[in-house]
Amino acid sequence: MLSKKVSTDPGELEHEVELLHELLYKVESLANFCHATEIIDINRYKIIQKKHIIEQVIREKSLKPFQFFFNKN
């Protein structure tokens, strides 16, 4: 983590890290990932946007050939 200050108080730095952790925990959740992602399945010529199906594909150990994750952001 970068800071513009040359010397930082350890307590202040710890507080910044806690706030960053809180923010990233909410942003990087599986639900948010599934909301911002779709799967392009070339085998069936489909774009999958249903969150529960995307979660199933994520939990599989490997993707089937010609299935791609596409981030909508």
N, C-alpha and C positions, 0 to 999 in steps of 0.2 A: 504494500500500500504506500503510495507516495503522499507526501505532505509538503506544503510550501514552507512550513516552519523548519528552521534549522534544528532546534532542540524541542523535543516534545515531552510532556509530562507522561510517565508510564501509565498513570490512571486515565489520562485523556486518550492516549493511544488505545488502551484496552476498551474504553467506551466506544470509540470509533469502530473498532473491530466487532464489538457486539452489535452495533447498529447495522453494520454491513452484513453480518451473519443473518440477522433478522430479515433484512431486505431480500437477500439471496434465497433464503429458505422459502419465502412466500413466492418469489418470482420463478424459481426453478422447480416448482412442484409438478407432479405428473399430470395433473389436470390442466395446468397452464400450458405444458408442453403439448399435450394432445389437442388443445384448443388452437395452437399456433402451427400445427403440423397436419399434413395430409399425406396419404400414401398413394403413389402412382403405381398401379399394377398393370404392367404391359401385357401380361399373359391373358388377362380378362378384359383389357381395354377399359379399365375403370379407374376413377379417382375416388378413394375412400376417405370420407370426412367424418364418419361417425366415431365419436370418442371411444366408445367401448370396444370397437373393432381395432382401433389404433392401439389401445392399451393391450389387447390380446397379442397383436403383432410384436409390440415392444417386449413383452414377457417371453416370447419364443426365443430359443437359443440362437437361431440364425434366420435370416430372411430367405424367402424363396427366391429363386432366380428371377430377375427382372421386376422386382418390387423395390421401390425407391421411396425414401422419406423426402418430403418437400416441405421446407419451412415457409410459411406464408408471410413472414415478416419481411 
